[in-house]
Amino acid sequence: MSSPASQPDCPITDLVSQCIQARTITQAQYQALTALVLADGTVDESERKQVNRLFDAIQVGRVRIVD
């Protein structure tokens, strides 16, 4: 069995990784991320870290928001 840290299988982790790798986030990706975060009404520690990771990348200019 693999540990959660070694294999991202969370949709939020996958989406954040895609955005950081592409260095952009589209409106569609933003909406998908919002839907994933709000889907169950709670945000656990892992999800919060991933969202913060993306926001940090946007803030320092590693990820751009595009239309």
Secondary structure, 3 states (H helix, E strand, C coil): CCCCCCCCCCHHHHHHHHHHHHCEECHHHHHHHHHHHHCCCCCCHHHHHHHHHHHHHHHCCCCEECC
